[in-house]
Amino acid sequence: MRVLVTGGAGFIGSNLVHALLSGGHEVTVIDDFSGGSMANIHPAAGLRRIDITAPELAAAVLAVRPEVVIHLAAQVSVAVSIEDPEFDRRVNVGGTRAVAKAAVDAGARRVLFASSAAVYGEPHELPLTEGSPASPAVPYGCSKLAAEGELAELLRPAGVDFACLRFANVYGPRQKAEGEGGVVAQFASRMALGTAPVIYGTGSQTRDFIFVADVVGACIRAAEFEGTLALPGENGPAYNISTGRETTVSMLAEGLRVAMRYAGEIEHVDPRPGDVEASLLSPEKAASVFGWRAAVELQTGLQGTAAWFLSQR
Ligand SMILES: NC(=O)c1ccc[n+]([C@@H]2O[C@H](COP(=O)([O-])OP(=O)(O)OC[C@H]3O[C@@H](n4cnc5c(N)ncnc54)[C@H](O)[C@@H]3O)[C@@H](O)[C@H]2O)c1
């Protein structure tokens, strides 16, 4: 399969590109390196250094003629989305629209979009299903939800299949700890240096943590699926990509402590305003429609993550 991966120099994208190449697929990456790194680029992948909001995007996608576009490039920081919602919209909504248009013009048969659990906002019921109300609490969640709408508007009439993969909290090798890297990356990088990781609040808040290899597996399974992913109806193309297991931040820190062989303290500070108290996403729809389920146990994923962070010291 000829696959175009936007954001392929980033955390999830680079893990995906490596797996696609190992599976014998032909891969081209589009990335502007605003968050990704050249060290993440596999030498066998084609590379175009382009901003997805720039006019040259359309010609670049046309030249690749991808069968499947996996669109991961995004403004990924919740804090930036609050400080500069216009920039967030330009990249996440405008950029997604441009990628979708380019995919149609290049004759792609499917677009997979990296959406987020942030589209749900503060949950009123757990586990969240794709039919749960989408009521994002931050501009980042709003832009991801709006991008889902752009895809439906552009791709349905063009007959291009698509899916909005709503990732839960992804962790694993190559995740950046700086800025707003996930909590696992932040804990792991501190433990690797012998510095106490910091938990906001009691640590009883829960998340659905999913190992990056499972997310990569979901993307590849969805790309290769022979049926239709964009089912009719409002929530038809949305799929939670999650484990369906709830873990407290304290349990996570303890698991990582074992994996990192960290003997120091774990620090607690005041809770952060606006943080969701509990999150859990049902993965049943992805399992029943395209036969994907997360397979990596939390401790196994933490072990793999720890090995990578320790190797980076
Ligand atoms: N990491 C998570 O827990 C998580 C959860 C839910 C959704 N997501 C989504 O998954 C996708 C990948 O996230 P990640 O964690 O790998 O982040 P990342 O920052 O590591 O990767 C994003 C990549 O996109 C590139 N990029 C950003 N703006 C661009 C632009 N205008 N043009 C071209 N390239 C651009 C960056 O350089 C980077 O390589 C994002 O869409 C993110 O919103 C991630």
The ligand as an SDF file (V2000), in Angstrom:
LIG
                    3D

 44 48  0  0  0  0  0  0  0  0999 V2000
   -0.0480   11.6440   22.2670 N   0  0  0  0  0  0  0  0  0  0  0  0
   -1.3090   11.4850   22.6630 C   0  0  0  0  0  0  0  0  0  0  0  0
   -1.5930   11.0370   23.7920 O   0  0  0  0  0  0  0  0  0  0  0  0
   -2.4410   11.8380   21.7330 C   0  0  0  0  0  0  0  0  0  0  0  0
   -3.7630   11.6650   22.1930 C   0  0  0  0  0  0  0  0  0  0  0  0
   -4.8200   11.9970   21.3530 C   0  0  0  0  0  0  0  0  0  0  0  0
   -4.5620   12.4540   20.0720 C   0  0  0  0  0  0  0  0  0  0  0  0
   -3.2790   12.6350   19.6520 N   0  0  0  0  0  0  0  0  0  0  0  0
   -3.0690   13.1390   18.2760 C   0  0  0  0  0  0  0  0  0  0  0  0
   -2.1620   12.2850   17.6000 O   0  0  0  0  0  0  0  0  0  0  0  0
   -1.3970   13.0380   16.6560 C   0  0  0  0  0  0  0  0  0  0  0  0
    0.0910   12.8040   16.8810 C   0  0  0  0  0  0  0  0  0  0  0  0
    0.4170   13.2560   18.1880 O   0  0  0  0  0  0  0  0  0  0  0  0
    1.8580   13.0410   18.8410 P   0  0  0  0  0  0  0  0  0  0  0  0
    1.6370   12.8030   20.2760 O   0  0  0  0  0  0  0  0  0  0  0  0
    2.6410   12.0590   18.0370 O   0  0  0  0  0  0  0  0  0  0  0  0
    2.4620   14.5230   18.7020 O   0  0  0  0  0  0  0  0  0  0  0  0
    3.8510   15.0360   18.0880 P   0  0  0  0  0  0  0  0  0  0  0  0
    3.9520   16.4840   18.4190 O   0  0  0  0  0  0  0  0  0  0  0  0
    4.9590   14.1400   18.5290 O   0  0  0  0  0  0  0  0  0  0  0  0
    3.6260   14.8480   16.5340 O   0  0  0  0  0  0  0  0  0  0  0  0
    2.9670   15.8070   15.7230 C   0  0  0  0  0  0  0  0  0  0  0  0
    3.7840   15.9910   14.4600 C   0  0  0  0  0  0  0  0  0  0  0  0
    3.0990   16.9080   13.6070 O   0  0  0  0  0  0  0  0  0  0  0  0
    4.0480   17.8190   13.0470 C   0  0  0  0  0  0  0  0  0  0  0  0
    3.3370   19.0690   12.7380 N   0  0  0  0  0  0  0  0  0  0  0  0
    2.7590   19.9420   13.6000 C   0  0  0  0  0  0  0  0  0  0  0  0
    2.2180   20.9810   12.9200 N   0  0  0  0  0  0  0  0  0  0  0  0
    2.4470   20.7460   11.6120 C   0  0  0  0  0  0  0  0  0  0  0  0
    2.1180   21.4430   10.4150 C   0  0  0  0  0  0  0  0  0  0  0  0
    1.4540   22.6100   10.4420 N   0  0  0  0  0  0  0  0  0  0  0  0
    2.5190   20.9230    9.2350 N   0  0  0  0  0  0  0  0  0  0  0  0
    3.1950   19.7370    9.1890 C   0  0  0  0  0  0  0  0  0  0  0  0
    3.5360   19.0340   10.2830 N   0  0  0  0  0  0  0  0  0  0  0  0
    3.1580   19.5260   11.4700 C   0  0  0  0  0  0  0  0  0  0  0  0
    5.0880   18.0100   14.1440 C   0  0  0  0  0  0  0  0  0  0  0  0
    6.3370   18.4730   13.6460 O   0  0  0  0  0  0  0  0  0  0  0  0
    5.1780   16.5890   14.7190 C   0  0  0  0  0  0  0  0  0  0  0  0
    6.1610   15.8300   14.0560 O   0  0  0  0  0  0  0  0  0  0  0  0
   -1.8330   14.4900   16.8350 C   0  0  0  0  0  0  0  0  0  0  0  0
   -2.8090   14.7830   15.8700 O   0  0  0  0  0  0  0  0  0  0  0  0
   -2.4370   14.5120   18.2290 C   0  0  0  0  0  0  0  0  0  0  0  0
   -3.3750   15.5530   18.3550 O   0  0  0  0  0  0  0  0  0  0  0  0
   -2.2090   12.3330   20.4390 C   0  0  0  0  0  0  0  0  0  0  0  0
  1  2  1  0
  2  3  2  0
  2  4  1  0
  4  5  1  0
  4 44  2  0
  5  6  2  0
  6  7  1  0
  7  8  2  0
  8  9  1  0
  8 44  1  0
  9 10  1  0
  9 42  1  0
 10 11  1  0
 11 12  1  0
 11 40  1  0
 12 13  1  0
 13 14  1  0
 14 15  2  0
 14 16  1  0
 14 17  1  0
 17 18  1  0
 18 19  2  0
 18 20  1  0
 18 21  1  0
 21 22  1  0
 22 23  1  0
 23 24  1  0
 23 38  1  0
 24 25  1  0
 25 26  1  0
 25 36  1  0
 26 27  1  0
 26 35  1  0
 27 28  2  0
 28 29  1  0
 29 30  1  0
 29 35  2  0
 30 31  1  0
 30 32  2  0
 32 33  1  0
 33 34  2  0
 34 35  1  0
 36 37  1  0
 36 38  1  0
 38 39  1  0
 40 41  1  0
 40 42  1  0
 42 43  1  0
M  CHG  2   8   1  16  -1
M  END
$$$$
